[in-house]
Amino acid sequence: MVLAIAMSPDGHTLASAGDDQTVRLWDIAEPARPRPLATLTGHADGVYAVAFSSDGRTLASAGDDRTVRLWDVTDTRRPAGPVTLSSHTDAVESVAFSPDGRTLATASWDNTTRLLDTNVAQDGARACEHVRRQITEEQWNRYFPDLDYAPPCTS
């Protein structure tokens, strides 16, 4: 079942989020014949929200697994940030980018809203690529003191 959709700023790509734990990208340049582009996987439960950044290069997704993920949707179609970007204690039901794309607002069933620095999230992902192992809480706090620690690397 589709739980959320978002249109890219250029109107050529549609993102759909589902209870099957995936985000799907669709080429809708020809609306009568939508064409599948990619299936983004990584959420551990249903995905409730998707939003494109204003430049259309990044997609945010969030869901019942309490995580917010950033995806590079123009080049690699892979995660553009750490696995867990939020410290919500319940499902994340809404995400929205600031006009400049540097801040992501999230809302959760835990009755909180968070503002996340997307540059910090993407820096965390780049760090994971270089160290090729999990970043410790001590290392995280040294480089990202204003962001709650959550293991950012997938392996």
N, CA, C and O of each residue as an XYZ file, in Angstrom:
620
protein
N       0.831     -1.158      0.000
C       0.000      0.000      0.000
C       0.891      1.242      0.000
O       1.863      1.311      0.753
N       0.566      2.207     -0.832
C       1.294      3.467     -0.880
C       0.813      4.339      0.276
O      -0.388      4.528      0.471
N       1.781      4.873      1.048
C       1.459      5.678      2.223
C       1.753      7.159      2.030
O       1.186      7.998      2.730
N       2.637      7.491      1.084
C       2.980      8.894      0.847
C       3.568      9.042     -0.546
O       4.133      8.101     -1.105
N       3.424     10.253     -1.100
C       4.032     10.560     -2.389
C       4.597     11.975     -2.352
O       4.156     12.816     -1.568
N       5.582     12.222     -3.216
C       6.144     13.559     -3.370
C       6.601     13.721     -4.810
O       7.109     12.782     -5.425
N       6.414     14.923     -5.339
C       6.818     15.254     -6.699
C       8.125     16.028     -6.649
O       8.296     16.916     -5.814
N       9.051     15.689     -7.548
C      10.321     16.424     -7.621
C      10.045     17.846     -8.107
O       9.040     18.089     -8.775
N      10.933     18.786     -7.774
C      10.720     20.173     -8.188
C      10.595     20.356     -9.699
O       9.876     21.249    -10.148
N      11.279     19.531    -10.492
C      11.184     19.677    -11.948
C       9.956     18.983    -12.527
O       9.687     19.099    -13.723
N       9.208     18.261    -11.689
C       7.987     17.606    -12.141
C       8.194     16.345    -12.958
O       7.237     15.826    -13.533
N       9.422     15.837    -13.026
C       9.698     14.647    -13.834
C       9.790     13.356    -13.027
O       9.731     12.266    -13.596
N       9.935     13.467    -11.706
C      10.092     12.278    -10.872
C       9.071     12.302     -9.742
O       8.843     13.333     -9.111
N       8.469     11.160     -9.505
C       7.556     10.972     -8.390
C       8.184      9.962     -7.441
O       8.699      8.932     -7.874
N       8.141     10.252     -6.168
C       8.591      9.293     -5.149
C       7.354      8.779     -4.436
O       6.480      9.557     -4.053
N       7.282      7.472     -4.258
C       6.183      6.876     -3.495
C       6.774      6.060     -2.355
O       7.792      5.386     -2.511
N       6.117      6.136     -1.219
C       6.572      5.421     -0.021
C       5.511      4.413      0.359
O       4.315      4.680      0.234
N       5.952      3.242      0.829
C       4.974      2.214      1.087
C       5.139      1.454      2.378
O       6.148      1.558      3.074
N       4.108      0.686      2.671
C       4.160     -0.168      3.860
C       5.049     -1.385      3.622
O       5.240     -2.197      4.528
N       5.597     -1.521      2.405
C       6.517     -2.624      2.098
C       7.970     -2.263      2.399
O       8.882     -2.968      1.966
N       8.196     -1.168      3.140
C       9.517     -0.728      3.583
C      10.351     -0.130      2.465
O      11.565      0.000      2.625
N       9.754      0.237      1.342
C      10.518      0.780      0.221
C      10.048      2.177     -0.154
O       8.947      2.617      0.178
N      10.946      2.843     -0.862
C      10.631      4.096     -1.546
C      10.885      3.819     -3.017
O      11.937      3.298     -3.386
N       9.933      4.164     -3.842
C      10.084      3.923     -5.280
C      10.124      5.258     -6.015
O       9.382      6.186     -5.695
N      11.011      5.330     -7.008
C      11.113      6.508     -7.855
C      10.539      6.176     -9.222
O      10.798      5.114     -9.788
N       9.740      7.127     -9.743
C       9.057      6.930    -11.025
C       9.364      8.102    -11.945
O       9.317      9.259    -11.528
N       9.678      7.793    -13.197
C       9.826      8.816    -14.225
C       8.419      9.119    -14.737
O       7.757      8.249    -15.304
N       7.967     10.354    -14.534
C       6.619     10.712    -14.973
C       6.663     11.830    -16.015
O       5.716     12.606    -16.143
N       7.769     11.905    -16.757
C       7.862     12.894    -17.829
C       6.712     12.712    -18.812
O       6.206     13.680    -19.380
N       6.306     11.463    -19.005
C       5.120     11.159    -19.801
C       4.079     10.593    -18.829
O       4.059      9.385    -18.591
N       3.221     11.440    -18.269
C       2.298     10.997    -17.214
C       1.426      9.795    -17.583
O       1.039      9.018    -16.710
N       1.121      9.642    -18.855
C       0.290      8.507    -19.266
C       1.041      7.185    -19.171
O       0.431      6.118    -19.113
N       2.391      7.266    -19.156
C       3.205      6.050    -19.087
C       4.317      6.214    -18.052
O       5.481      6.361    -18.425
N       3.980      6.192    -16.750
C       5.045      6.286    -15.746
C       6.000      5.100    -15.871
O       5.587      3.971    -16.136
N       7.279      5.385    -15.676
C       8.308      4.355    -15.829
C       9.072      4.224    -14.516
O       9.534      5.229    -13.978
N       9.217      2.992    -13.981
C       9.982      2.823    -12.739
C      11.454      3.170    -12.951
O      12.062      2.762    -13.941
N      12.020      3.930    -12.009
C      13.433      4.304    -12.067
C      14.276      3.521    -11.071
O      15.352      3.027    -11.409
N      13.778      3.411     -9.838
C      14.574      2.760     -8.792
C      13.693      2.401     -7.617
O      12.653      3.018     -7.387
N      14.123      1.392     -6.874
C      13.520      1.035     -5.599
C      14.590      1.223     -4.542
O      15.646      0.592     -4.593
N      14.311      2.099     -3.576
C      15.255      2.415     -2.507
C      14.885      1.598     -1.281
O      13.768      1.701     -0.775
N      15.810      0.798     -0.810
C      15.543     -0.064      0.333
C      16.454      0.286      1.495
O      17.538      0.838      1.308
N      16.003     -0.037      2.689
C      16.804      0.200      3.879
C      15.961      0.432      5.117
O      16.418      0.194      6.235
N      14.744      0.891      4.932
C      13.867      1.052      6.092
C      13.477     -0.331      6.614
O      13.354     -1.283      5.843
N      13.286     -0.429      7.918
C      12.954     -1.704      8.548
C      11.464     -1.845      8.812
O      11.030     -2.843      9.388
N      10.680     -0.864      8.401
C       9.230     -0.910      8.583
C       8.610      0.030      7.548
O       9.314      0.578      6.700
N       7.301      0.211      7.622
C       6.617      1.050      6.652
C       7.194      2.454      6.577
O       7.665      3.004      7.573
N       7.150      3.029      5.366
C       7.660      4.384      5.135
C       6.455      5.315      5.014
O       5.609      5.145      4.136
N       6.393      6.302      5.911
C       5.230      7.189      6.010
C       5.383      8.523      5.299
O       4.386      9.190      5.021
N       6.620      8.927      4.999
C       6.807     10.274      4.463
C       7.987     10.326      3.512
O       8.993      9.643      3.705
N       7.846     11.153      2.473
C       8.928     11.442      1.543
C       8.862     12.915      1.176
O       7.781     13.502      1.108
N      10.038     13.514      0.939
C      10.105     14.911      0.513
C      11.377     15.130     -0.285
O      12.441     14.628      0.079
N      11.269     15.876     -1.372
C      12.422     16.253     -2.177
C      12.995     17.572     -1.681
O      12.257     18.454     -1.243
N      14.326     17.701     -1.752
C      14.952     18.999     -1.504
C      14.601     19.922     -2.666
O      14.192     19.456     -3.730
N      14.759     21.227     -2.468
C      14.353     22.188     -3.500
C      15.163     22.049     -4.784
O      14.674     22.419     -5.852
N      16.390     21.526     -4.713
C      17.173     21.324     -5.932
C      16.891     19.969     -6.584
O      17.404     19.682     -7.666
N      16.076     19.136     -5.929
C      15.684     17.847     -6.483
C      16.746     16.766     -6.416
O      16.526     15.660     -6.910
N      17.889     17.056     -5.820
C      18.985     16.078     -5.772
C      18.882     15.108     -4.600
O      19.432     14.009     -4.653
N      18.179     15.511     -3.542
C      18.096     14.704     -2.330
C      16.644     14.430     -2.000
O      15.784     15.299     -2.140
N      16.383     13.212     -1.563
C      15.062     12.817     -1.098
C      15.190     12.387      0.351
O      16.118     11.659      0.703
N      14.281     12.826      1.184
C      14.214     12.366      2.572
C      13.065     11.387      2.690
O      12.008     11.582      2.090
N      13.276     10.328      3.469
C      12.197      9.381      3.753
C      12.200      9.094      5.247
O      13.238      9.165      5.906
N      11.026      8.771      5.768
C      10.902      8.508      7.208
C       9.772      7.530      7.428
O       8.870      7.391      6.601
N       9.841      6.843      8.580
C       8.798      5.867      8.787
C       8.677      5.299     10.168
O       9.153      5.854     11.158
N       8.011      4.151     10.189
C       7.673      3.476     11.435
C       8.900      2.924     12.149
O       8.826      2.604     13.335
N      10.030      2.806     11.450
C      11.252      2.298     12.086
C      12.000      3.388     12.867
O      13.112      3.165     13.345
N      11.377      4.567     12.991
C      11.914      5.705     13.768
C      13.112      6.369     13.108
O      13.799      7.171     13.740
N      13.370      6.047     11.854
C      14.520      6.624     11.176
C      14.099      7.616     10.104
O      12.982      7.592      9.586
N      15.046      8.484      9.803
C      14.952      9.400      8.674
C      16.167      9.106      7.815
O      17.288      9.022      8.317
N      15.945      8.951      6.534
C      17.053      8.647      5.626
C      17.104      9.700      4.528
O      16.076     10.225      4.100
N      18.311      9.994      4.084
C      18.521     10.874      2.944
C      19.053     10.037      1.789
O      19.897      9.160      1.974
N      18.543     10.322      0.594
C      18.923      9.567     -0.600
C      19.408     10.527     -1.674
O      18.808     11.578     -1.898
N      20.493     10.160     -2.334
C      20.961     10.874     -3.519
C      20.125     10.320     -4.671
O      20.324      9.176     -5.080
N      19.201     11.109     -5.196
C      18.289     10.578     -6.214
C      18.676     10.960     -7.636
O      17.986     10.582     -8.582
N      19.765     11.702     -7.802
C      20.144     12.077     -9.157
C      21.353     11.317     -9.678
O      21.471     11.100    -10.884
N      22.246     10.913     -8.797
C      23.469     10.250     -9.256
C      23.483      8.768     -8.895
O      23.309      7.911     -9.761
N      23.688      8.473     -7.627
C      23.879      7.079     -7.211
C      22.597      6.364     -6.821
O      22.540      5.134     -6.843
N      21.569      7.121     -6.465
C      20.321      6.559     -5.914
C      20.620      5.668     -4.719
O      19.997      4.625     -4.517
N      21.602      6.118     -3.929
C      21.997      5.420     -2.710
C      21.846      6.372     -1.542
O      21.628      7.567     -1.743
N      21.959      5.867     -0.328
C      21.842      6.758      0.832
C      22.853      7.898      0.774
O      24.017      7.703      0.422
N      22.379      9.091      1.127
C      23.241     10.273      1.156
C      23.521     10.691      2.592
O      24.073     11.765      2.828
N      23.149      9.860      3.542
C      23.361     10.195      4.938
C      23.393      8.947      5.786
O      23.195      7.845      5.275
N      23.639      9.102      7.082
C      23.670      7.956      7.977
C      22.320      7.242      8.013
O      21.299      7.794      7.602
N      22.333      6.034      8.502
C      21.107      5.261      8.579
C      20.071      5.953      9.455
O      18.912      6.073      9.056
N      20.457      6.403     10.621
C      19.510      7.023     11.539
C      19.863      8.478     11.725
O      20.927      8.807     12.249
N      18.968      9.350     11.294
C      19.220     10.773     11.414
C      18.449     11.416     12.541
O      18.644     12.600     12.814
N      17.599     10.695     13.192
C      16.794     11.328     14.229
C      16.889     10.550     15.527
O      17.264      9.378     15.556
N      16.544     11.228     16.576
C      16.508     10.561     17.882
C      15.066     10.428     18.357
O      14.800     10.423     19.558
N      14.146     10.320     17.416
C      12.744     10.122     17.784
C      12.580      8.760     18.452
O      13.312      7.816     18.156
N      11.615      8.677     19.351
C      11.361      7.432     20.070
C      10.115      6.713     19.568
O       9.692      5.710     20.143
N       9.532      7.233     18.488
C       8.371      6.587     17.877
C       8.426      6.872     16.378
O       9.349      7.532     15.903
N       7.452      6.382     15.644
C       7.424      6.527     14.195
C       7.561      7.986     13.779
O       7.035      8.886     14.434
N       8.272      8.201     12.683
C       8.405      9.536     12.103
C       7.390      9.616     10.971
O       7.432      8.824     10.030
N       6.479     10.580     11.069
C       5.366     10.622     10.131
C       5.437     11.736      9.104
O       4.633     11.767      8.172
N       6.392     12.658      9.259
C       6.446     13.768      8.325
C       7.862     14.312      8.228
O       8.589     14.364      9.220
N       8.251     14.720      7.009
C       9.543     15.350      6.770
C       9.349     16.510      5.802
O       8.507     16.449      4.906
N      10.137     17.568      5.992
C      10.083     18.722      5.090
C      11.440     19.414      5.077
O      12.044     19.637      6.126
N      11.916     19.755      3.876
C      13.165     20.482      3.725
C      12.925     21.981      3.829
O      11.866     22.479      3.447
N      13.918     22.695      4.351
C      13.909     24.151      4.287
C      14.147     24.544      2.830
O      14.645     23.728      2.055
N      13.806     25.771      2.438
C      14.008     26.169      1.038
C      15.446     26.014      0.542
O      15.658     25.709     -0.631
N      16.441     26.220      1.418
C      17.831     26.082      0.978
C      18.340     24.646      1.063
O      19.469     24.377      0.652
N      17.540     23.717      1.584
C      17.897     22.304      1.655
C      18.863     21.948      2.760
O      19.251     20.786      2.879
N      19.264     22.909      3.574
C      20.264     22.640      4.618
C      19.661     22.114      5.909
O      20.375     21.573      6.753
N      18.352     22.266      6.070
C      17.683     21.809      7.283
C      16.509     20.918      6.898
O      15.778     21.196      5.948
N      16.350     19.845      7.659
C      15.220     18.950      7.464
C      14.410     18.939      8.754
O      14.945     18.674      9.830
N      13.135     19.226      8.642
C      12.238     19.171      9.802
C      11.559     17.812      9.804
O      11.151     17.310      8.757
N      11.440     17.214     10.997
C      10.768     15.928     11.132
C       9.718     16.015     12.227
O       9.871     16.770     13.187
N       8.668     15.251     12.080
C       7.619     15.179     13.100
C       7.350     13.714     13.392
O       7.349     12.873     12.493
N       7.122     13.426     14.673
C       6.997     12.039     15.095
C       5.761     11.816     15.951
O       5.187     12.745     16.519
N       5.373     10.544     16.020
C       4.297     10.148     16.920
C       4.715     10.299     18.382
O       3.879     10.163     19.275
N       5.999     10.579     18.641
C       6.436     10.803     20.026
C       6.137     12.235     20.480
O       6.602     12.673     21.532
N       5.350     12.960     19.668
C       4.914     14.338     19.958
C       6.055     15.340     19.937
O       6.002     16.354     20.634
N       7.093     15.070     19.142
C       8.193     16.018     19.006
C       8.445     16.333     17.537
O       8.086     15.575     16.636
N       9.066     17.463     17.341
C       9.553     17.889     16.038
C      11.042     18.126     16.183
O      11.487     18.665     17.197
N      11.810     17.737     15.199
C      13.254     17.929     15.235
C      13.682     18.680     13.977
O      13.053     18.572     12.925
N      14.760     19.441     14.110
C      15.394     20.088     12.973
C      16.777     19.471     12.819
O      17.577     19.488     13.755
N      17.059     18.925     11.638
C      18.310     18.223     11.385
C      19.128     18.972     10.345
O      18.586     19.431      9.339
N      20.413     19.097     10.578
C      21.328     19.720      9.634
C      21.705     18.679      8.586
O      22.399     17.713      8.904
N      21.265     18.855      7.353
C      21.513     17.844      6.330
C      22.986     17.766      5.950
O      23.443     16.707      5.522
N      23.741     18.847      6.090
C      25.174     18.793      5.799
C      25.892     17.872      6.771
O      26.775     17.113      6.373
N      25.515     17.934      8.051
C      26.117     17.048      9.052
C      25.790     15.598      8.714
O      26.659     14.731      8.809
N      24.564     15.330      8.325
C      24.165     13.965      7.979
C      24.990     13.438      6.818
O      25.461     12.301      6.854
N      25.166     14.251      5.795
C      25.925     13.806      4.640
C      27.406     13.664      4.975
O      28.077     12.782      4.440
N      27.924     14.525      5.860
C      29.308     14.377      6.312
C      29.496     13.056      7.047
O      30.529     12.403      6.893
N      28.504     12.656      7.847
C      28.571     11.379      8.552
C      28.651     10.221      7.582
O      29.403      9.273      7.807
N      27.884     10.284      6.508
C      27.917      9.221      5.507
C      29.276      9.146      4.829
O      29.802      8.056      4.602
N      29.849     10.310      4.502
C      31.173     10.313      3.879
C      32.218      9.743      4.829
O      33.123      9.029      4.398
N      32.101     10.052      6.109
C      33.038      9.507      7.098
C      32.950      7.985      7.124
O      33.974      7.308      7.205
N      31.744      7.447      7.056
C      31.565      5.991      7.059
C      32.255      5.355      5.857
O      32.855      4.287      5.978
N      32.172      6.009      4.699
C      32.811      5.468      3.507
C      34.321      5.374      3.677
O      34.948      4.450      3.160
N      34.907      6.326      4.400
C      36.358      6.355      4.532
C      36.887      5.422      5.612
O      37.931      4.795      5.431
N      36.179      5.324      6.735
C      36.695      4.477      7.806
C      36.298      3.023      7.638
O      36.930      2.134      8.208
N      35.253      2.776      6.859
C      34.770      1.422      6.563
C      34.464      0.599      7.815
O      34.588     -0.625      7.823
N      34.063      1.302      8.862
C      33.619      0.627     10.078
C      32.714      1.592     10.827
O      32.592      2.758     10.452
N      32.094      1.113     11.864
C      31.202      1.947     12.656
C      31.978      3.061     13.355
O      33.077      2.828     13.857
N      31.430      4.233     13.390
C      32.019      5.359     14.113
C      31.582      5.246     15.570
O      30.399      5.065     15.859
N      32.535      5.352     16.475
C      32.206      5.247     17.897
C      31.490      6.506     18.369
O      31.545      7.548     17.717
N      30.823      6.394     19.501
C      30.128      7.557     20.062
C      31.128      8.668     20.390
O      30.824      9.846     20.205
N      32.303      8.307     20.869
C      33.336      9.308     21.185
C      33.763     10.063     19.918
O      33.880     11.289     19.934
N      33.993      9.330     18.826
C      34.371      9.981     17.572
C      33.244     10.880     17.068
O      33.486     12.004     16.627
N      32.026     10.383     17.136
C      30.867     11.160     16.682
C      30.779     12.477     17.456
O      30.611     13.540     16.859
N      30.891     12.405     18.777
C      30.768     13.605     19.608
C      31.891     14.595     19.352
O      31.699     15.801     19.509
N      33.057     14.106     18.964
C      34.175     14.990     18.652
C      33.880     15.815     17.399
O      34.166     17.012     17.361
N      33.312     15.178     16.379
C      33.102     15.859     15.102
C      31.705     16.427     14.920
O      31.526     17.371     14.150
N      30.717     15.881     15.605
C      29.335     16.332     15.484
C      28.731     16.582     16.865
O      27.751     15.934     17.230
N      29.299     17.513     17.639
C      28.877     17.677     19.030
C      27.425     18.106     19.213
O      26.853     17.887     20.281
N      26.821     18.707     18.201
C      25.453     19.201     18.349
C      24.395     18.223     17.862
O      23.209     18.554     17.849
N      24.802     17.026     17.462
C      23.860     16.037     16.939
C      23.911     14.795     17.803
O      24.988     14.266     18.076
N      22.740     14.325     18.238
C      22.675     13.122     19.056
C      23.315     11.958     18.304
O      23.129     11.809     17.096
N      24.069     11.137     19.027
C      24.731      9.981     18.419
C      23.719      8.906     18.080
O      22.845      8.561     18.875
N      23.867      8.399     16.894
C      23.168      7.194     16.463
C      24.123      6.507     15.514
O      24.670      7.175     14.636
N      24.357      5.216     15.638
C      25.335      4.551     14.755
C      25.035      4.850     13.294
O      24.034      4.369     12.762
N      25.884      5.637     12.634
C      25.560      6.092     11.275
C      25.936      5.152     10.150
O      25.428      5.295      9.038
N      26.809      4.200     10.405
C      27.293      3.339      9.333
C      26.514      2.032      9.309
O      26.125      1.501     10.349
N      26.298      1.530      8.107
C      25.510      0.310      7.969
C      26.332     -0.942      8.174
O      25.764     -2.019      8.355
N      27.648     -0.841      8.152
C      28.461     -2.040      8.369
C      29.677     -1.711      9.182
O      30.485     -2.594      9.469
